[in-house]
Amino acid sequence: MTTLHMIKLCVGVARVETLERRAAKGEWLTVHTRMTPKRAAELEDGGSLFWVMKGSVVCRMPILDISTRGEGKASMCHIKLSPEVVRTAPQARRPFQGWRYLEPKDAPPDLTTLDAGDLPEDLAKQLREMGAW
């Protein structure tokens, strides 16, 4: 089976630090959507949910489990996430509704401490866009 990722707008959170704090407290560990992914098994096989904030993919959270509760119009998909927030290289994304599949080849790479250092997120994004980093 091939690993697959998911991408979604992080509505209500504008900074990775906020998401990290909320995840550490146990918030944002379950994401609710109307539609259950048809490729859920691929997402659960090492996939992550990549978050878009302020027009850029900036981090990801590993997907632990996907389940559907209810039936018919009342059904709801629950995506359980790991509390680990992994920062990624900023990657520009236009706004979209709902979520999308993200192939591993199209996913931004993780930032390591050697890559990111203590640069502010906005500066790191500008340096990447200029091709200087």
C-alpha positions in Angstrom: 0.0 0.0 0.0 1.2 3.5 -0.8 1.3 6.3 1.8 -0.9 9.2 1.0 -1.3 12.6 2.8 -4.2 15.1 3.2 -4.1 18.9 3.1 -6.5 21.2 4.7 -6.9 24.9 5.6 -6.2 25.6 9.3 -9.2 27.8 10.0 -9.0 29.9 13.1 -5.3 29.3 13.7 -2.8 31.7 12.1 0.5 30.6 13.6 2.2 27.2 14.0 3.0 28.1 17.7 -0.7 28.3 18.4 -1.4 24.9 16.9 1.6 23.4 18.8 0.2 24.8 22.1 -3.3 23.5 21.4 -2.0 20.1 20.4 0.1 19.9 23.5 -3.1 20.5 25.6 -5.0 17.8 23.6 -7.0 20.3 21.5 -7.1 19.8 17.7 -6.3 16.1 17.9 -9.5 15.2 16.1 -10.6 16.9 12.9 -14.2 16.6 11.8 -15.3 16.6 8.1 -18.5 15.6 6.3 -16.9 13.4 3.7 -15.0 10.2 4.6 -11.9 9.8 2.4 -12.3 6.8 0.1 -8.5 6.3 0.4 -8.5 6.2 4.2 -6.4 3.1 4.4 -3.6 4.9 2.5 -3.9 7.9 4.8 -3.7 5.8 7.9 -0.6 4.0 6.5 1.9 6.7 7.6 0.1 9.7 6.1 -0.1 13.2 7.6 -2.5 16.1 7.6 -0.7 19.1 6.2 -2.0 22.4 7.4 -2.3 25.6 5.3 -2.0 28.8 7.3 -2.0 32.3 5.7 -1.7 30.9 2.2 1.2 28.5 2.9 1.6 24.9 4.0 3.7 25.3 7.2 3.3 22.1 9.2 1.9 18.6 9.4 0.4 16.3 12.0 0.6 12.4 11.5 -2.8 10.7 11.0 -3.5 8.0 13.5 -7.0 6.9 12.6 -10.0 7.7 10.4 -13.5 6.7 11.4 -17.1 7.5 10.3 -19.9 8.0 12.8 -23.5 8.1 12.0 -25.3 7.2 8.7 -26.6 9.1 5.7 -26.8 12.9 6.0 -26.0 12.7 9.7 -22.7 10.9 9.2 -19.4 12.6 10.2 -15.8 11.7 9.6 -13.4 11.9 12.5 -9.7 12.1 11.7 -7.5 11.4 14.8 -4.1 13.2 14.7 -0.9 12.7 16.7 -0.1 15.6 19.0 3.2 15.9 17.2 3.3 19.1 15.0 6.1 18.8 12.4 7.1 22.1 10.7 7.6 21.9 7.0 9.2 24.1 4.4 6.7 26.8 3.5 4.8 26.0 0.3 2.3 28.5 -1.2 -1.3 27.3 -1.5 -4.4 29.0 -2.8 -7.5 28.8 -0.7 -9.8 25.8 -1.2 -12.8 24.3 0.6 -12.7 21.1 2.5 -9.6 18.9 2.2 -7.6 17.4 -0.7 -5.3 14.4 -1.1 -1.6 15.2 -1.2 0.8 12.8 -2.9 4.1 12.3 -1.1 6.0 13.7 -4.1 4.1 17.0 -3.8 4.4 17.4 -0.1 6.8 20.0 1.3 9.8 18.6 3.1 10.1 18.7 6.9 12.3 21.4 8.4 15.0 20.2 10.7 16.6 22.3 13.3 19.6 22.8 11.0 17.3 24.1 8.3 15.0 26.4 10.3 17.1 27.6 13.2 15.2 30.2 15.1 14.1 32.2 12.1 10.6 33.7 12.3 8.1 31.8 10.1 7.4 34.9 7.8 11.2 35.4 7.2 11.7 31.7 6.4 8.8 31.9 3.9 10.2 35.0 2.2 13.7 33.5 1.9 12.3 30.3 0.3 10.2 32.3 -2.1 13.3 34.2 -3.2 15.3 31.0 -3.6 17.8 32.1 -1.0 17.1 29.3 1.5 
